[in-house]
Amino acid sequence: SLRKPISQSSMADWASKNLNMHTQGIFRRRISISNMLSWNGGSIKKPMLITSNRTIKKEACEMFKLVQSYMGDRQTRMDRNHVALVTVTKCWSMQGLRDELYIQLIRQTTDNTCYRSLAWGWELMAISLAFFSPSPKFQSYLEGYIYCHLDSDENIAQHIKELVDLKNKKISKSRKKRKQNTEDEGLPISTYAKYCYRKLQKVAVTGGKKGVRKPTVEEITHARNAILTPSLFGSSLEEIMLRQQDKYPGNKLPWVQTQLSQQVLALGGEQTEGIFRIPGDIDEVNALKLQVDQWRIPSSLSDPNIPASLLKLWYRELEEPVIPQQFYKECITNYENPDAAVAVVQLLPELNRLVLCYLIHFLQIFAQPSNVGRTKMDVNNLAMVMAPNCLRCQSDDPRIIFENTRKEMSFLRMLIVHLDTSFIKGLV
């Protein structure tokens, strides 16, 4: 369910306090907020947002040209992939530029009379959200803007037509006009907006791309493709099973879950000290994630911590946790009762039950005394690292979160020790 965003009046109030008001003409008259936040075919001489950082001031003006280039409003020799890469890399490397990029995209997708340019602006916003989130201070404003476009396709088409008619009356025939395009080229704007809205919710919680390696063209392409083809990470179990229907129609479990689990074992993970506790190299995990999203497992893997880290990430990023929210209270109530804990599992929807049982069966391998001696990961440690990936506390109260964390761990421990998962053998 969508959270209700901030009101239009709150957005206007935020803009009046944070926009770096531009001026025009020889008398340097201030441009109104509505003009500041409407499509602009020219360049800008200072950032859209107030800042005292000299580097940000300079980079913001250059970035505006990149935004225009990506949207097709400025000529460039670079292809759009490279323009997106340069833009995203600047913001990924320089945190102070991120809000500036998002406010520039808001400007260039407002009162834009060219549908193709408009769509490409939204596309760049979607790509950017795959790499970094806005600051907490700016998130509500961006969320409010995106929310307004979730069901706005007919309004947008009508608005573009009205703007074009208005401009055609104002602009004389002798003057060069910007190419007008009210045709639907590509996806409806609401498709981009819905994707951006979901992506913003996730990236605000999980953060953006981590590691020291800069973004790559492959990651840019992957982020663009994810708008139409959802990733195996961050989707619901049902969506994932639907996507794999063509490739693996007989599978009863998510391919990504079984493949990554088998990779951990194939690389000797059950004999690796600190498995699931020691993270794999983040850049290698990112690289493997790209491959897995293309239904590929590279043969060059050698460190079991890489697939182990990605497997934890897959569980953690599921749209709804393996144990759905409506069962959460029952789990933390029965954290000391083996029979009641096992009974909760039987109540889960069939797909969730199978996925959870596969995970518990997998963890039971590591909990065997012969493996614990090598991994130093006993049942308590396994429950501690895996519980947050299966159960999600909805409270904002630190005391409740702290108390429930202990109960979540104890509940998962009960399952590892007492749940009969023998039926999972051979199930894929």
C-alpha positions in Angstrom: 0.0 0.0 0.0 1.3 3.4 -0.9 2.1 5.8 1.9 0.4 9.2 1.6 3.1 11.7 0.5 3.5 15.3 1.7 0.9 17.8 0.6 1.3 20.2 -2.4 1.5 23.1 0.1 4.3 21.4 2.0 6.1 20.8 -1.3 5.8 24.5 -2.2 7.0 25.5 1.3 10.0 23.2 0.9 10.8 24.7 -2.5 10.6 28.3 -1.2 13.1 27.5 1.6 15.6 25.4 -0.4 15.6 26.6 -4.0 18.5 28.8 -5.0 16.4 31.4 -6.8 17.7 32.4 -10.2 17.5 35.8 -11.8 17.2 37.0 -15.4 17.5 40.2 -17.5 19.7 43.2 -17.0 17.8 44.1 -13.8 18.4 40.6 -12.4 14.8 40.0 -11.6 14.2 36.8 -9.6 12.5 34.0 -11.5 9.4 32.7 -9.9 9.3 29.2 -8.2 7.0 27.9 -10.9 9.4 29.0 -13.7 12.3 27.6 -11.7 10.6 24.3 -11.7 9.5 24.3 -15.4 11.4 22.9 -18.4 14.3 25.0 -19.5 16.0 24.8 -22.9 18.9 27.0 -21.9 21.7 26.5 -19.5 21.9 27.5 -15.8 24.6 29.6 -14.2 24.2 28.4 -10.6 22.7 25.3 -8.9 19.0 24.8 -8.4 19.5 24.1 -4.7 21.2 26.4 -2.1 24.7 25.3 -1.4 28.0 26.8 -0.2 30.2 24.1 -1.7 32.2 25.6 -4.6 32.7 22.2 -6.3 29.0 21.5 -6.2 28.2 24.9 -7.6 30.5 24.2 -10.6 29.5 20.6 -11.1 25.7 21.4 -10.9 25.8 23.6 -14.0 27.8 21.0 -15.9 25.3 18.3 -14.8 22.4 20.3 -16.1 23.9 20.0 -19.6 24.3 16.3 -19.1 20.6 16.0 -18.1 19.6 18.0 -21.2 21.9 15.8 -23.4 20.3 12.5 -22.0 16.8 13.9 -22.6 17.7 14.9 -26.2 17.4 18.6 -25.6 21.1 19.4 -26.1 23.3 18.0 -28.8 26.2 15.8 -27.7 28.7 13.4 -29.3 28.3 10.9 -26.4 25.7 8.2 -26.7 23.0 8.2 -24.0 24.5 5.3 -22.1 27.7 7.2 -21.7 25.9 10.4 -20.7 24.0 8.4 -18.0 27.2 6.8 -16.8 29.0 10.2 -16.4 25.9 11.7 -14.7 25.4 8.8 -12.3 29.1 8.5 -11.5 29.4 12.2 -10.6 26.5 11.9 -8.1 27.6 8.5 -6.8 31.0 9.9 -6.0 29.8 13.2 -4.7 26.9 13.0 -2.3 26.1 16.7 -2.4 25.2 16.5 -6.1 22.4 13.9 -5.6 19.6 16.1 -4.6 20.7 18.6 -7.2 20.3 15.9 -9.9 16.8 15.0 -8.7 15.6 18.6 -8.6 17.0 19.2 -12.1 15.1 16.1 -13.3 11.9 17.4 -11.6 12.4 20.7 -13.4 13.0 19.2 -16.9 10.0 16.8 -16.6 7.6 19.6 -15.6 5.8 21.5 -18.5 7.9 19.6 -21.0 6.2 19.7 -24.4 8.2 16.9 -26.0 7.0 13.5 -24.9 10.2 11.7 -25.9 12.3 14.1 -23.8 9.9 13.8 -20.9 10.1 10.0 -21.0 13.9 10.0 -21.1 14.0 12.4 -18.1 11.9 9.9 -16.1 14.1 7.1 -17.4 17.2 8.9 -16.1 15.5 9.3 -12.7 14.7 5.6 -12.6 18.3 4.7 -13.5 19.7 7.1 -10.8 17.5 5.6 -8.1 19.3 2.3 -8.8 22.6 3.8 -7.6 21.8 6.4 -4.9 18.9 7.8 -2.8 18.1 11.5 -2.2 19.0 12.9 1.2 16.4 12.4 3.9 15.7 16.1 3.8 14.8 15.9 0.1 13.2 12.5 0.0 9.6 13.6 0.9 9.7 16.3 -1.9 10.8 13.8 -4.5 8.3 11.2 -3.3 5.5 13.8 -3.5 6.5 14.7 -7.1 6.6 11.1 -8.2 3.3 10.3 -6.4 1.5 13.0 -8.5 2.4 11.1 -11.7 1.3 7.6 -10.8 -1.9 7.9 -12.8 -1.4 11.0 -14.8 -1.0 9.8 -18.5 -4.2 11.3 -19.8 -3.6 14.5 -17.9 0.0 14.7 -19.3 -1.1 14.2 -22.9 -3.7 16.9 -22.5 -1.3 19.2 -20.7 1.3 18.9 -23.4 -1.3 19.7 -26.0 -2.4 22.8 -24.1 1.2 24.0 -23.7 2.0 23.4 -27.4 -1.1 25.4 -28.4 -0.1 28.2 -26.0 3.5 28.4 -27.3 2.4 28.3 -30.9 0.3 31.4 -30.3 3.2 33.2 -28.6 6.0 32.2 -30.9 6.1 33.8 -34.3 6.4 31.5 -37.3 9.7 33.1 -38.3 11.4 32.0 -35.0 12.9 28.6 -34.7 10.7 26.4 -32.6 11.7 23.4 -30.5 10.5 20.2 -32.1 7.1 19.4 -30.6 6.2 15.8 -30.0 2.9 14.8 -28.3 3.0 11.3 -29.7 3.5 8.5 -27.2 7.1 7.3 -27.7 8.0 4.5 -25.5 6.4 3.8 -22.1 3.6 5.7 -20.4 4.9 8.2 -17.8 2.9 6.4 -15.1 5.1 3.2 -15.7 8.2 5.2 -14.9 6.5 6.9 -12.0 5.3 3.6 -10.4 8.8 2.1 -10.8 10.5 5.2 -9.4 8.1 5.2 -6.4 8.8 1.6 -5.5 12.5 2.1 -6.1 12.6 5.2 -3.9 11.0 3.3 -1.0 13.6 0.6 -1.2 16.7 2.7 -1.8 15.8 5.0 1.1 16.0 2.0 3.4 18.7 -0.2 1.9 20.9 2.6 0.5 22.4 2.7 -3.0 25.2 1.0 -4.7 28.0 0.1 -2.3 31.7 -0.7 -2.9 34.7 1.2 -4.3 34.3 0.4 -8.0 32.6 3.1 -9.9 29.3 2.4 -11.8 29.7 0.6 -15.1 27.9 0.8 -18.5 26.6 -2.7 -17.8 25.0 -1.5 -14.5 23.5 1.5 -16.4 22.0 -0.9 -19.0 20.8 -3.2 -16.2 19.1 -0.4 -14.3 17.3 0.8 -17.5 16.1 -2.7 -18.3 14.8 -3.2 -14.8 12.1 -0.6 -15.4 10.3 -3.1 -17.7 11.9 -6.4 -16.5 11.9 -6.4 -12.7 15.1 -7.6 -11.0 15.2 -11.0 -9.2 16.2 -8.8 -6.2 13.6 -6.7 -4.5 10.6 -8.4 -6.2 8.0 -10.5 -4.6 8.3 -14.3 -4.5 5.2 -14.5 -6.8 6.8 -12.2 -9.4 10.0 -14.2 -9.3 8.2 -17.5 -9.9 6.2 -15.9 -12.7 9.4 -14.6 -14.4 11.1 -18.0 -14.3 8.0 -19.8 -15.7 9.5 -19.8 -19.2 13.0 -20.8 -18.3 12.3 -23.3 -15.5 8.6 -24.2 -15.7 9.0 -27.3 -13.4 10.7 -25.5 -10.6 8.8 -25.2 -7.3 11.4 -22.9 -5.8 13.0 -19.7 -7.0 16.0 -20.5 -9.2 18.0 -17.7 -7.6 17.6 -19.2 -4.2 18.5 -22.8 -5.1 21.5 -21.8 -7.4 23.1 -19.4 -4.9 22.6 -22.0 -2.0 24.2 -24.7 -4.1 27.1 -22.4 -5.1 27.9 -21.8 -1.4 28.1 -25.6 -0.8 29.9 -26.3 -4.0 32.7 -23.8 -3.0 33.0 -25.5 0.5 31.0 -22.9 2.4 30.1 -25.4 5.1 33.8 -25.7 5.9 34.6 -22.0 5.7 35.2 -20.1 9.0 32.7 -17.2 9.5 30.5 -18.1 6.6 27.4 -15.7 6.5 29.1 -13.6 9.1 32.1 -12.4 7.1 30.9 -10.5 4.0 32.2 -11.2 0.6 34.0 -8.4 -1.4 31.2 -6.0 -2.2 32.3 -5.3 -5.7 32.4 -9.0 -6.5 29.0 -9.4 -4.9 27.7 -6.5 -7.2 29.2 -8.2 -10.2 27.6 -11.6 -9.3 24.3 -9.9 -8.8 24.4 -8.5 -12.4 25.1 -12.0 -13.7 22.4 -13.7 -11.6 19.8 -11.2 -12.9 20.7 -12.5 -16.3 20.1 -16.1 -15.2 23.8 -16.9 -15.2 26.2 -18.2 -12.6 29.8 -17.7 -13.6 32.2 -20.6 -13.4 35.0 -18.4 -12.1 33.7 -18.2 -8.5 36.1 -19.3 -5.8 35.1 -17.6 -2.6 32.0 -19.0 -1.0 31.5 -15.7 0.9 30.5 -14.1 -2.4 27.4 -16.2 -3.2 26.6 -16.4 0.6 26.5 -12.6 0.8 24.3 -12.3 -2.3 22.0 -15.0 -1.0 21.5 -13.0 2.3 20.9 -9.9 0.2 18.3 -11.7 -1.9 16.3 -12.8 1.2 16.7 -9.3 2.8 15.5 -7.4 -0.3 12.4 -9.5 -1.0 9.5 -7.1 -1.4 7.7 -9.0 1.4 9.8 -11.1 3.8 9.8 -14.9 3.5 7.7 -14.9 6.6 4.9 -12.5 5.6 4.1 -9.6 7.9 0.7 -11.0 9.1 2.6 -13.9 10.8 5.2 -11.7 12.5 3.4 -11.3 15.8 2.8 -15.1 16.0 6.5 -15.7 15.4 7.7 -13.5 18.2 5.0 -14.7 20.6 6.1 -18.4 20.1 9.9 -17.8 20.1 10.4 -20.3 23.0 7.9 -22.9 22.0 9.2 -25.5 19.4 5.8 -27.0 18.6 4.1 -23.6 18.2 7.0 -22.3 16.1 6.8 -25.3 13.7 3.0 -24.8 13.6 3.5 -21.2 12.3 5.4 -22.6 9.3 2.5 -24.8 8.4 0.2 -21.8 8.2 2.3 -19.9 5.7 1.2 -19.6 2.0 2.5 -22.7 0.1 5.3 -20.8 -1.8 6.5 -19.0 1.4 6.5 -22.3 3.3 8.6 -24.1 0.6 11.1 -21.2 0.4 11.4 -21.0 4.2 11.8 -24.8 4.6 14.5 -24.8 1.9 16.4 -22.1 3.8 16.0 -23.9 7.1 17.2 -27.2 5.5 20.2 -25.3 4.1 21.0 -23.8 7.5 20.7 -27.2 9.1 23.6 -28.4 7.0 25.8 -25.7 8.6 24.4 -26.5 12.1 25.9 -30.0 12.1 28.6 -30.3 14.7 31.2 -31.5 12.2 30.7 -28.3 10.2 30.4 -25.9 13.3 33.9 -27.0 14.3 35.3 -25.5 11.1 32.9 -22.5 10.5 32.6 -21.4 14.2 29.0 -20.7 13.2 26.8 -22.6 15.6 23.0 -22.6 15.5 22.8 -19.4 17.6 25.2 -17.6 15.2 23.3 -18.8 12.2 20.0 -17.6 13.7 21.5 -14.3 14.5 22.7 -13.5 10.9 19.7 -14.9 9.2 16.7 -13.8 11.3 16.8 -10.2 10.1 16.5 -11.5 6.5 13.4 -13.5 7.2 11.4 -11.3 9.7 10.9 -7.5 9.6 9.9 -5.5 12.6 7.6 -2.7 11.6 8.1 -0.6 14.8 10.1 2.6 14.9 10.6 2.3 18.7 14.3 1.4 19.3 13.3 -0.5 22.5 10.7 -2.7 20.7 13.2 -3.3 17.8 15.9 -4.4 20.3 13.5 -6.6 22.2 12.1 -8.2 19.1 15.5 -8.8 17.6 16.2 -11.3 20.4 12.8 -13.0 19.8 13.3 -13.2 16.1 16.7 -14.9 16.6 15.2 -17.3 19.1 12.3 -18.2 16.7 14.6 -19.0 13.8 16.8 -21.0 16.2 13.7 -23.1 17.1 13.1 -23.8 13.4 16.7 -24.8 12.7 16.7 -27.2 15.6 13.2 -28.6 15.4 11.7 -28.2 11.9 11.6 -31.4 9.9 12.8 -30.5 6.4 13.6 -33.9 5.1 11.0 -33.5 2.3 13.1 -30.7 0.8 15.8 -33.1 -0.5 15.6 -33.2 -4.3 13.0 -30.4 -4.4 14.0 -27.7 -6.8 
